[in-house]
Amino acid sequence: MGALGLFPDESDGWVWSAPVTLPQGGCDISLNADLSQQMRVEVSDEQFNLIPKYANGQSGVPEAGNGLDSAVSWPNGGLTELGGRTIRFRIRLTKGRGGDPRLYAINVRDA
């Protein structure tokens, strides 16, 4: 099993997903991760242009903790309005007191 993390001397970084077409009826996003509270999930179009409503201060926040299915929520509600669009996720990782965050998977499920 593999995981994505930060280089030992880095305090923050990110990883991009492959393009994903979101379901029309809405979807739920979750992470399989260690220290998910040290991650933020942003959304861009296929060409890596961040969508302001889902990036920076509006990025998705996973439930705190470790393990499977840390649900991600956005302060503006959710991704329903992006249904049918092809997007990419950018997962930002930040080293904190708890240690180094590790990302194993991002899950997209029909709502």
SERO-4910 file (N, C-alpha, C, O; in steps of 0.05 Angstrom, whole numbers):
BEGIN
 pado doro    nc1    nc2    nc3   cac1   cac2   cac3    cc1    cc2    cc3    oc1    oc2    oc3
  Met    A     17    -24      0      0      0      0     18     25      0     37     26     15
  Gly    A     11     44    -16     27     68    -18     12     92     -7    -12     91     -3
  Ala    A     27    113     -1     16    138      9     31    161     -3     54    159    -10
  Leu    A     18    184     -5     31    208    -13     35    226     11     18    228     28
  Gly    A     59    237     13     65    255     36     85    276     27     90    279      3
  Leu    A     95    291     46    113    313     41    142    303     42    149    284     56
  Phe    A    160    316     27    188    311     29    196    318     58    184    336     70
  Pro    A    216    304     70    223    308     98    229    337    106    223    346    128
  Asp    A    241    353     88    248    380     95    227    401     86    232    425     89
  Glu    A    204    392     76    183    410     68    161    412     89    155    392    103
  Ser    A    149    436     92    127    439    111    100    439     98     79    436    112
  Asp    A     99    443     72     73    441     58     77    434     29     99    437     18
  Gly    A     56    425     16     57    418    -12     29    409    -21     10    411     -6
  Trp    A     27    399    -45      1    390    -56      5    368    -76     26    364    -86
  Val    A    -18    355    -82    -19    335   -103    -45    339   -118    -66    346   -106
  Trp    A    -44    335   -145    -68    338   -162    -79    310   -168    -64    291   -171
  Ser    A   -105    309   -171   -118    284   -180   -119    283   -210   -113    303   -224
  Ala    A   -125    260   -221   -131    258   -249   -158    271   -253   -172    276   -234
  Pro    A   -166    277   -278   -193    289   -283   -215    269   -274   -213    245   -277
  Val    A   -236    281   -262   -258    266   -251   -284    280   -261   -287    304   -257
  Thr    A   -302    265   -272   -328    276   -279   -347    271   -256   -353    248   -249
  Leu    A   -357    292   -244   -375    289   -221   -403    281   -229   -413    289   -250
  Pro    A   -416    264   -213   -443    256   -219   -463    279   -219   -459    299   -204
  Gln    A   -484    277   -235   -504    299   -238   -519    305   -212   -524    328   -206
  Gly    A   -525    284   -197   -543    288   -173   -528    295   -148   -540    294   -127
  Gly    A   -503    303   -150   -488    309   -126   -471    286   -118   -475    263   -126
  Cys    A   -451    291   -100   -434    270    -92   -422    276    -64   -422    299    -55
  Asp    A   -411    255    -52   -397    258    -26   -368    253    -32   -361    234    -46
  Ile    A   -351    269    -19   -322    266    -22   -310    258      5   -318    269     26
  Ser    A   -292    239      5   -278    231     30   -249    225     24   -242    218      1
  Leu    A   -233    226     45   -205    219     42   -199    195     59   -210    191     81
  Asn    A   -181    178     50   -168    158     66   -141    170     72   -124    173     54
  Ala    A   -136    176     98   -112    192    104   -105    189    133   -121    182    150
  Asp    A    -80    195    139    -70    199    166    -67    229    170    -56    243    152
  Leu    A    -77    240    192    -76    268    198    -91    285    177    -80    305    167
  Ser    A   -115    277    170   -130    291    150   -136    320    157   -141    336    140
  Gln    A   -136    326    184   -141    354    192   -119    373    182   -122    397    183
  Gln    A    -97    362    172    -75    378    161    -76    379    131    -56    384    118
  Met    A   -100    374    120   -104    374     91   -127    393     84   -145    397    100
  Arg    A   -127    404     60   -149    419     49   -153    409     20   -134    403      7
  Val    A   -178    408     11   -184    399    -15   -195    422    -32   -216    434    -25
  Glu    A   -182    428    -54   -190    449    -72   -200    437    -98   -193    413   -104
  Val    A   -214    452   -114   -225    442   -139   -217    460   -162   -218    485   -159
  Ser    A   -209    448   -185   -202    463   -209   -216    451   -233   -229    430   -231
  Asp    A   -214    466   -255   -224    454   -280   -203    434   -290   -183    430   -277
  Glu    A   -208    422   -313   -189    403   -324   -161    414   -330   -142    399   -329
  Gln    A   -160    440   -335   -135    453   -342   -120    464   -317   -102    481   -320
  Phe    A   -128    455   -294   -114    463   -269   -121    492   -260   -106    503   -243
  Asn    A   -142    504   -271   -150    531   -262   -168    528   -238   -190    517   -241
  Leu    A   -159    537   -215   -175    534   -191   -202    549   -194   -203    571   -206
  Ile    A   -223    537   -183   -249    549   -183   -252    564   -157   -252    551   -136
  Pro    A   -253    591   -157   -252    607   -133   -271    598   -111   -264    600    -87
  Lys    A   -295    589   -118   -315    581    -98   -306    556    -82   -318    550    -62
  Tyr    A   -286    542    -93   -277    517    -81   -247    516    -76   -235    495    -76
  Ala    A   -235    539    -72   -205    540    -69   -198    561    -48   -215    577    -38
  Asn    A   -173    561    -40   -162    580    -21   -179    579      5   -181    558     17
  Gly    A   -190    602     13   -206    603     38   -232    587     36   -245    583     57
  Gln    A   -240    579     13   -265    564      9   -259    534      4   -277    519     -5
  Ser    A   -235    525     10   -228    497      4   -243    478     23   -252    485     44
  Gly    A   -245    453     14   -258    432     30   -241    424     54   -217    423     52
  Val    A   -255    418     75   -242    411    100   -250    382    108   -274    377    113
  Pro    A   -231    364    110   -237    337    119   -242    336    149   -233    353    164
  Glu    A   -257    315    157   -260    310    186   -233    305    198   -216    294    185
  Ala    A   -229    314    222   -203    309    235   -199    280    241   -218    266    248
  Gly    A   -175    271    239   -169    244    248   -154    228    227   -142    239    208
  Asn    A   -153    202    232   -139    183    215   -158    162    205   -179    156    218
  Gly    A   -152    150    182   -166    127    174   -183    130    148   -177    148    132
  Leu    A   -202    113    146   -219    112    122   -242    132    124   -252    137    145
  Asp    A   -249    142    101   -274    158     98   -275    182    116   -295    186    130
  Ser    A   -255    199    116   -257    225    129   -272    243    110   -262    253     90
  Ala    A   -298    248    117   -315    264     99   -304    292     96   -294    305    114
  Val    A   -306    302     71   -297    330     64   -322    347     61   -341    340     48
  Ser    A   -321    371     74   -343    390     71   -332    417     62   -310    424     70
  Trp    A   -348    432     47   -341    458     38   -358    479     53   -381    474     58
  Pro    A   -346    502     59   -361    522     74   -385    533     58   -404    544     70
  Asn    A   -385    531     32   -407    541     15   -427    519      8   -444    524    -10
  Gly    A   -427    497     22   -447    477     17   -436    451      6   -432    432     21
  Gly    A   -430    449    -19   -420    425    -31   -415    428    -61   -413    450    -71
  Leu    A   -412    406    -74   -404    406   -102   -428    402   -121   -423    397   -145
  Thr    A   -453    403   -112   -476    397   -128   -476    413   -154   -482    402   -175
  Glu    A   -470    439   -153   -471    456   -177   -450    448   -198   -451    457   -221
  Leu    A   -431    432   -190   -410    422   -209   -418    395   -222   -402    384   -237
  Gly    A   -441    385   -216   -450    359   -226   -448    358   -257   -457    377   -270
  Gly    A   -436    337   -267   -433    333   -296   -408    346   -307   -400    340   -330
  Arg    A   -394    363   -292   -369    375   -301   -345    357   -295   -345    342   -275
  Thr    A   -325    359   -311   -300    345   -306   -282    365   -292   -276    387   -301
  Ile    A   -272    356   -269   -255    373   -251   -230    358   -243   -227    334   -249
  Arg    A   -214    371   -228   -191    359   -214   -192    368   -185   -201    390   -179
  Phe    A   -182    351   -167   -178    359   -140   -149    365   -135   -131    352   -145
  Arg    A   -144    386   -119   -117    391   -109   -118    388    -79   -132    402    -65
  Ile    A   -103    369    -69   -102    364    -40    -77    377    -29    -54    370    -36
  Arg    A    -81    397    -11    -58    411      1    -52    397     28    -70    392     44
  Leu    A    -27    392     32    -17    379     57      1    399     72     17    412     60
  Thr    A     -3    400     98     13    418    115     23    403    139      7    390    153
  Lys    A     49    404    143     61    390    167     52    405    192     54    430    192
  Gly    A     44    391    212     36    404    237     48    389    261     65    372    258
  Arg    A     38    397    284     48    384    309     43    354    310     58    340    322
  Gly    A     22    345    297     15    317    298     34    300    281     34    275    284
  Gly    A     50    312    264     68    297    247     64    302    218     54    324    210
  Asp    A     71    283    202     69    286    173     43    274    163     37    251    167
  Pro    A     26    290    148      2    279    137      8    259    115     28    263    100
  Arg    A     -9    239    112     -6    219     90    -33    215     77    -54    211     90
  Leu    A    -34    217     50    -58    213     35    -56    186     21    -37    181      6
  Tyr    A    -77    169     25    -78    143     12    -97    143    -11    -91    131    -32
  Ala    A   -120    157     -9   -139    157    -31   -159    180    -27   -163    189     -4
  Ile    A   -171    189    -49   -194    207    -48   -217    192    -60   -214    181    -82
  Asn    A   -240    192    -47   -263    177    -56   -286    196    -65   -291    216    -51
  Val    A   -299    190    -87   -322    204    -97   -345    185    -99   -342    164   -113
  Arg    A   -367    190    -85   -390    172    -85   -415    188    -92   -418    211    -83
  Asp    A   -433    176   -107   -459    189   -111   -473    195    -85   -471    179    -66
  Ala    A   -486    218    -83   -499    226    -58   -525    210    -54   -539    214    -34
***
